[in-house]
């Protein structure tokens, strides 16, 4: 099982380049960066975690830019989005950014994607919250076409373009892995239908064995081999029992939370996480 981290990169937290170097030196496999383009001041949508929305949600860097800096400072570290709000991104522009990052990093990029939870935020991007998961599906499928076809085209309800040239192509073939975040049966259906992996959150009553059983049931129904799917657990609980349960269930990767704190505090926490990897 692989061990990685996720992080909201901000101007007042440990520098993302510094973090990436320290993770690689300590033997962590990956760094995934979170995304919010902005946070509407109205705050109509409640924070799913309860209470006040943490400040970092409104302060995070663009993940593709920040991951590019992390890529330049490392050699082997896997670089992921966790998650990228594809419902708030132009698919043609995002496909190019992802392909460029994957190519320049030597095939180290993983696209963790999701529909988002902040309704005002996605409305500001012209996305109707009621149709966001259809938008997510079409944009991801369109991005796959842009990555894999020399003259790509896509015709859907929300994404529609005739034949285009879109280069560079990613280093990873046929394309960077797509992981879809969420825990519902609808999410698992999308994972099995057109993605490469599932990205559930451990803090939403996720049981590793039960989750893997649900995924296998959906994969069997679709006649898709489980060997073609991966599972990365977001916000894994940093406790031996949870780590062991993930390993026993066949989870491929767990991601621990790196807080938006300074270097000394973060490095001490990484040392604690490192003991769980032994």
PyMOL commands that set and color helices and strands:
alter all, ss='L'
color gray80, all
select helices_A, chain A and resi 16-25+55-58+63-72+86-88+91-104+119-124+129-148+185-194+208-221+226-228+240-249+263-276
alter helices_A, ss='H'
color red, helices_A
select strands_A, chain A and resi 2-7+30-33+78-85+109-114+152-155+160-164+177-181+197-199+230-233+253-258
alter strands_A, ss='S'
color yellow, strands_A
deselect
rebuild
show_as cartoon
